[in-house]
């Protein structure tokens, strides 16, 4: 399999926040934002693997800033690292100021997707080659997050989590 770049997996979805998507404070429902992030991440994972993909986990979500009614919201997703059959997708959410057009980062999330065949069995995915500094940073951090997840799930012994041990040495 030919390795791919994070840029080749980039998915950008821009939309307007409508009244039916807001809570009593006139901000986008968190669940609505989660659904938008899941869709964008799914497209990125599919672009990378060229296979059917399923959400395996939502590893991290930070609702740092409310997304008000009428906002233009952009969800950007890229594969940050590919493992055997799974892919970590890093998602940045931006809101655009109506008057200046300036974009501000509002939220971020990390999802994990697994590529599967037609009957749902995991299949191998191509490697990912990070290019920019932020892609390299997210690529390295993805292995630490994966090892931590495996240790917490009892699927890896802490002594074998080399990336985590390196943080404390």
C-alpha positions, 0 to 999 in steps of 0.5 A: 500500500502506498503511504498517504499524506494528511493533506490528502485526507483533509475534509472541510465542511462549512455550514450555517447554524440554524434556529432548529439546531440551537439550545435555549441560549441560542448556541449550537447543540453539542450533539449537533456539533458532534454529528458534524464532526463525525461526518467530516472525520468519516469522510477523511478516514474513507479518503485515507483508506478507500474503504468502508469506515466505522466510528470506533471511539470519540477519544476527546472533545473540547467544547471551548467556545459556544457556536452562536445562532447564525454563525458560519461554522467550519469543521476541518478533519484530517487523519493524524495517524494510521495504525493497522486498520484504525485511523485517528482523525483530528478535528478542528472547528472554526467559527467565522466573525460575521463582520470581519470574516476572521476565523477563530478556533472554537472546538477540537476533537479526536475520533478513531475510525476502523476500515472494514470490508463488506461484512464488517471485518477490519482491513489494513489501511495505508501508512500516513506520512506527516509533512507539516510541524503540526501534522508531525506533532499530532502524529507522534501524540497519536501513538501516545494516546493509543498506548494509553487507551490500550493500557487503560483497557487492559490490552497492553501492559504499562511496561510495554507502553514505550511512548508513555514511559519516554514521557517520564524518563 
